[in-house]
């Protein structure tokens, strides 16, 4: 019988402990729920702000990608124009040097011809 009384007392203590937990736990949960409810509008606002920022960044990336492609195309055009102008300069320079050399030889020939007269 003392064993039964000890078990009963133990069960009563556990019951009291559980009752205390139910009372304080319920209040704690209610407080947590209320605190969470007050945070919801701020979190919704944060999500909307982050979404808007993400869309802006995606737009910026798309524009930068487009600008980069345009810059690469411009650089290719400029390089092709530079190569074309360099070739033209080289041809003209070679021709001018050949003409100067021919004129030098012609002047020498004329001087020899004039000196003999």
C-alpha positions in Angstrom: 0.0 0.0 0.0 2.9 2.4 0.7 4.1 1.6 -2.8 0.7 2.6 -4.2 0.7 5.8 -2.1 4.3 6.6 -3.3 3.2 6.1 -6.9 0.1 8.2 -6.4 2.1 11.0 -4.9 4.6 10.8 -7.7 1.8 10.9 -10.2 0.2 13.8 -8.4 3.5 15.7 -8.5 3.8 15.0 -12.2 0.2 16.1 -12.8 0.8 19.3 -10.9 4.0 19.9 -12.9 2.1 19.3 -16.1 -0.7 21.6 -15.1 1.8 24.3 -14.3 3.4 23.8 -17.7 0.1 24.0 -19.4 -0.7 27.3 -17.7 2.7 28.9 -18.3 3.3 27.2 -21.6 0.0 28.5 -23.0 0.8 32.0 -21.9 4.2 31.7 -23.4 2.9 30.4 -26.6 0.3 33.2 -26.8 3.0 35.7 -26.2 5.2 34.2 -28.9 2.2 34.2 -31.3 1.5 37.8 -30.7 5.1 38.8 -31.1 5.2 36.9 -34.4 2.1 38.6 -35.5 3.7 42.0 -34.9 6.7 41.0 -37.0 4.7 39.8 -40.0 4.1 43.3 -41.6 7.8 44.1 -41.3 8.8 40.8 -42.8 6.3 41.3 -45.7 7.8 44.7 -46.3 11.4 43.3 -46.2 10.4 40.6 -48.7 8.8 43.2 -51.0 11.9 45.4 -50.8 14.2 42.5 -51.4 12.1 41.4 -54.4 12.2 45.0 -55.9 16.0 45.1 -55.3 16.4 41.7 -57.0 14.4 42.9 -60.0 16.5 46.1 -60.2 19.7 44.1 -60.1 18.5 41.7 -62.8 17.7 44.7 -64.9 21.1 46.2 -64.2 22.7 42.9 -65.2 20.8 42.7 -68.4 21.7 46.3 -69.3 25.4 45.7 -68.4 25.4 42.5 -70.6 23.9 44.4 -73.5 26.4 47.3 -73.1 29.3 44.9 -72.9 28.3 43.2 -76.1 28.0 46.6 -77.8 31.4 47.6 -76.5 33.0 44.4 -77.8 31.4 45.0 -81.2 32.7 48.6 -81.2 36.2 47.4 -80.3 36.1 44.8 -83.1 35.1 47.5 -85.5 37.8 49.9 -84.3 40.4 47.1 -84.5 39.3 46.3 -88.1 39.4 50.1 -89.0 42.9 50.4 -87.4 44.2 47.4 -89.4 42.7 48.8 -92.6 44.3 52.2 -92.0 47.6 50.6 -91.0 47.7 48.6 -94.2 46.9 51.8 -96.2 49.6 53.7 -94.4 52.1 50.9 -95.1 51.3 50.9 -98.8 51.4 54.7 -99.1 54.6 54.8 -97.1 56.3 52.2 -99.2 55.2 54.0 -102.4 56.4 57.4 -101.1 59.8 55.9 -100.1 60.1 54.4 -103.5 59.2 57.7 -105.2 61.7 59.6 -103.0 64.4 57.1 -103.9 63.6 57.4 -107.6 63.6 61.2 -107.4 67.0 61.1 -105.7 68.3 58.9 -108.6 66.7 61.2 -111.2 68.3 64.2 -109.6 71.7 62.6 -109.6 71.2 61.7 -113.2 70.2 65.2 -114.1 73.1 66.7 -112.2 75.4 64.4 -114.1 73.8 65.3 -117.4 74.0 69.1 -116.6 77.5 68.8 -115.4 78.6 67.3 -118.7 77.1 70.1 -120.8 
